[in-house]
Amino acid sequence: MQVYLDCFPCFLRQTLDAVRFVTDDEKIHETVVRQVLELVRRMDARQTPPAIGQQIHRLIRRVTGNADPYRQQKHDSNLLAMKLYPRLKACIRGSNNSLETAVRLAIAGNVIDFGIYTSLGERDVMEAIDSALADGWDTGRLEEFAQAVSNANEILYIGDNAGEIVFDQLLIEELPYEKVTFGVKGSPVINDVTMEDVEMTGLTGLVKVVENGSDAPGTILGDCSVGFHERFERSDLIIAKGQGNYESLSETGKDVFFILKAKCPVIAADLGCDMGQMVLRRNGVAARAIHYDGKEQEDARL
């Protein structure tokens, strides 16, 4: 997905959030913002948002001297999601359709995104959970997802954010998880999931976890390690969580199911859906987003 002018205010807001997590020194804030503005001025605007975000966050880490500005936020998000896990697991077990409930909850977990939100608390996450469980649903697309999972021999599940990965685990537990490999970032960027996070939450005890070798806030295949790229190519089903993965993988020819919540107007416009909408979209076929009223919307661009 291409970058839009509306993305640039978001890049600046992310810059301020990140540097303020690191220091209260307003001189450093100004230095970083000015350098980011100059970087953006010189950038090729034909890149994807994750490619631009990667360069911006590298600059932030270099200037502040902090290799992981969001580390505390990630830690807190993991603890919150782990606290909620027993309640959410019971919700899945008590539902009439455990896979549907698990997908809904995986989408709810996508709200844990410090690339979009400056702050996020338990109340925000609980509201996202309640909304995801109550909203209208495209059962046809869910059945298509279930069939694709059943037919796949090797599944690559590409994670998005810390904390959110506990919600991903709930979904993975409803899949034939012996087929699943979980992909994480090679090094920190925003609050994206890294190996440290999956080790903390225990996902490494359920499935094989691989690092992608990149620090982009998405999955830029050309920037990933050879090993990860090879695994991506040989997997016959990709499950990609979140907006960054949609932005970077929406034009790949692989069979990809994107699972996310449309949290910004640019993504919503590209998907042809409403802000706040739950999305289960398959790459390479007519895209149908899940609407609150349960109706489908076709995207003729695919």
C-alpha positions in Angstrom: 0.0 0.0 0.0 1.3 3.4 -0.9 1.8 6.2 1.6 -0.7 9.0 1.7 -0.3 12.7 2.8 -2.5 11.8 5.8 0.2 9.4 7.0 2.7 12.2 7.7 1.0 13.8 10.7 0.8 10.3 12.1 4.6 9.9 11.6 5.2 13.1 13.6 2.8 12.1 16.4 4.7 8.8 16.6 8.0 10.7 16.8 6.8 12.8 19.7 5.3 9.8 21.5 8.5 7.8 21.2 10.9 10.6 22.3 8.6 11.5 25.2 8.7 7.9 26.4 12.5 8.2 26.5 13.1 11.7 28.0 11.3 14.8 29.4 14.0 17.0 27.9 12.2 19.3 25.4 15.4 20.2 23.7 15.9 16.6 22.7 12.2 16.5 21.6 12.8 19.4 19.3 16.1 18.0 17.9 14.4 14.7 17.1 11.3 16.3 15.5 13.5 18.6 13.4 15.6 15.7 12.2 12.6 13.7 11.4 11.0 16.6 9.4 14.2 16.8 7.4 14.3 13.1 6.8 10.7 13.1 5.6 11.4 16.0 3.3 14.1 14.0 1.5 12.2 10.7 1.4 10.8 8.9 -1.6 7.1 9.2 -1.0 6.4 6.2 -3.2 7.5 3.9 -0.4 5.0 2.1 1.8 4.2 3.5 5.3 6.2 0.8 7.0 9.3 1.6 4.9 9.1 5.2 5.9 8.3 4.4 9.5 11.4 2.1 9.7 13.7 5.0 8.7 12.0 7.4 11.1 12.2 5.1 14.1 15.8 4.2 13.3 16.6 7.9 13.5 14.7 8.2 16.8 16.6 5.4 18.4 19.9 6.7 17.1 19.4 10.3 18.3 18.0 9.4 21.7 20.4 6.5 22.3 17.5 4.3 23.4 17.3 1.0 21.5 13.7 0.3 22.5 11.7 3.4 23.5 8.5 1.4 23.9 9.9 -1.4 26.0 7.9 -0.5 29.2 4.7 -0.1 27.2 5.3 -3.6 25.6 6.0 -5.1 29.0 2.8 -3.6 30.5 0.7 -4.7 27.5 2.0 -8.3 27.9 1.1 -8.3 31.6 -2.4 -6.9 30.9 -3.1 -9.5 28.2 -1.8 -12.3 30.3 -4.1 -11.2 33.1 -7.1 -11.3 30.7 -6.1 -14.7 29.1 -8.1 -17.0 31.5 -11.2 -15.0 31.1 -10.9 -14.9 27.3 -10.1 -18.6 27.1 -13.3 -19.4 29.1 -15.2 -17.2 26.7 -14.0 -19.2 23.8 -14.7 -22.5 25.5 -18.2 -21.4 26.3 -19.1 -20.2 22.8 -21.1 -22.0 20.2 -18.3 -21.4 17.6 -14.9 -21.4 19.2 -13.0 -20.4 16.0 -15.3 -17.5 15.3 -14.9 -16.2 18.9 -11.1 -16.7 18.7 -10.9 -14.7 15.5 -13.1 -11.9 17.0 -10.8 -11.8 20.0 -7.7 -11.7 17.8 -9.1 -8.7 16.1 -10.0 -7.1 19.5 -6.3 -7.5 20.5 -5.3 -5.4 17.5 -6.3 -2.3 19.5 -3.0 -2.7 21.5 -1.2 -0.4 19.1 1.1 2.4 20.2 1.7 3.3 16.6 -1.9 4.6 16.7 -2.7 5.4 20.3 -0.6 7.5 22.6 -1.9 5.6 25.7 -4.0 2.6 26.2 -5.5 1.1 29.4 -7.4 -1.9 30.5 -10.7 -0.2 30.0 -9.8 0.5 26.3 -8.9 -3.1 25.8 -12.1 -4.4 27.5 -14.2 -2.0 25.3 -12.5 -3.4 22.2 -13.3 -7.0 23.4 -16.9 -6.2 24.1 -17.3 -4.5 20.7 -15.6 -7.4 18.8 -17.8 -10.0 20.4 -21.0 -8.0 19.7 -20.5 -6.7 16.2 -22.0 -8.2 13.0 -20.0 -10.9 11.2 -19.4 -12.3 7.8 -19.8 -16.0 8.4 -19.0 -16.8 4.8 -15.5 -15.3 5.1 -15.0 -17.1 8.3 -15.9 -20.4 6.7 -13.4 -19.6 3.9 -10.7 -18.9 6.5 -11.5 -22.2 8.2 -11.3 -24.2 4.9 -8.0 -22.5 4.0 -6.5 -23.5 7.4 -7.7 -27.0 7.0 -6.2 -27.3 3.5 -2.8 -25.8 4.5 0.2 -27.9 5.2 2.4 -25.0 6.5 1.0 -21.8 8.1 3.0 -18.7 8.8 1.2 -16.5 11.3 2.9 -13.0 11.3 2.4 -11.2 14.6 1.9 -7.5 15.1 2.2 -6.1 18.6 3.2 -7.0 22.1 0.2 -7.8 24.3 -1.8 -8.5 21.2 0.2 -11.7 20.9 -1.8 -13.2 23.8 -4.9 -12.7 21.7 -3.1 -14.3 18.8 -2.3 -17.3 21.0 -6.0 -17.8 21.7 -6.6 -18.1 18.0 -3.6 -20.3 17.3 -4.9 -22.7 20.0 -8.0 -23.1 17.8 -5.9 -23.9 14.7 -3.9 -27.1 14.0 -1.0 -25.4 15.7 1.5 -28.1 14.8 1.3 -26.5 11.3 1.9 -23.0 12.6 5.1 -21.0 12.7 4.8 -17.5 14.4 6.8 -14.6 12.9 8.2 -11.7 15.0 10.4 -8.7 14.4 14.2 -9.1 14.3 14.7 -6.1 16.6 12.5 -3.5 18.3 10.3 -0.9 16.5 7.4 0.9 18.1 5.5 -1.8 20.2 5.9 -4.5 17.6 6.4 -8.1 18.9 9.9 -9.4 19.3 11.3 -12.7 20.6 11.5 -11.2 24.1 7.8 -10.7 24.1 6.8 -14.2 23.0 9.2 -15.7 25.6 7.5 -13.6 28.3 4.0 -14.6 27.3 4.8 -18.3 26.7 3.9 -18.6 23.0 7.3 -20.2 22.4 6.0 -23.2 24.3 3.1 -23.7 21.8 4.6 -23.1 18.4 7.9 -22.5 16.6 8.7 -18.8 16.6 11.0 -17.2 14.0 12.5 -13.7 13.8 12.2 -11.9 10.4 15.5 -10.1 10.7 13.9 -6.7 10.2 13.1 -3.6 12.2 10.3 -2.4 9.9 6.9 -1.8 11.5 5.4 -4.3 9.0 6.8 -7.1 6.9 9.0 -5.7 4.1 10.1 -9.0 2.5 13.1 -7.4 0.8 14.3 -6.3 4.2 13.8 -9.7 5.9 16.3 -12.4 6.4 16.8 -15.1 3.7 15.5 -17.7 6.1 12.3 -15.8 6.9 11.8 -15.0 3.2 12.2 -18.7 2.3 9.7 -19.7 5.0 7.2 -17.1 3.7 7.5 -18.4 0.2 7.1 -22.1 1.1 4.1 -21.5 3.5 0.9 -22.2 1.7 -1.1 -20.0 4.0 -0.1 -16.7 5.6 -2.1 -15.1 8.4 -1.0 -11.5 8.8 -2.1 -9.4 11.8 -2.5 -5.7 11.9 -2.3 -2.6 9.8 1.5 -2.6 9.2 1.4 -6.1 7.8 -1.5 -5.1 5.6 0.3 -2.0 4.4 3.4 -4.0 3.4 1.9 -7.3 2.2 -1.4 -6.3 0.5 0.1 -6.5 -2.9 1.9 -9.9 -2.5 0.6 -12.7 -4.7 0.6 -15.2 -1.7 -2.5 -16.5 -0.1 -2.8 -14.2 2.8 -5.6 -13.6 5.3 -5.3 -10.2 6.9 -6.8 -9.9 10.4 -7.1 -6.4 11.8 -9.2 -3.5 13.1 -9.3 -0.5 10.8 -7.9 2.1 13.2 -7.1 5.0 10.9 -8.9 6.7 7.9 -6.1 5.9 5.5 -6.4 2.1 6.1 -10.2 2.3 6.2 -10.2 4.1 2.8 -7.8 1.6 1.2 -9.9 -1.3 2.5 -13.1 0.3 1.5 -14.5 0.0 5.0 -15.5 2.2 8.0 -13.2 3.3 10.8 -13.3 0.9 13.7 -14.5 -2.0 11.5 -13.3 -5.6 12.0 -11.6 -6.9 9.0 -11.0 -10.4 7.8 -9.7 -10.1 4.2 -8.1 -12.5 1.8 -5.5 -11.4 -0.5 -5.8 -12.1 -4.2 -9.6 -12.4 -4.3 -12.4 -9.9 -4.2 -11.9 -8.3 -0.8 -14.8 -8.4 1.6 -14.6 -6.5 4.8 -16.7 -7.4 7.8 -19.2 -4.6 8.5 -21.0 -3.9 11.7 -24.3 -4.8 10.0 -22.8 -8.1 8.8 -23.0 -7.0 5.1 -20.2 -7.5 2.6 -18.5 -4.9 0.5 -16.6 -5.9 -2.6 -13.3 -4.2 -3.5 -13.0 -4.3 -7.3 -9.3 -3.4 -7.2 -8.3 -7.0 -6.4 
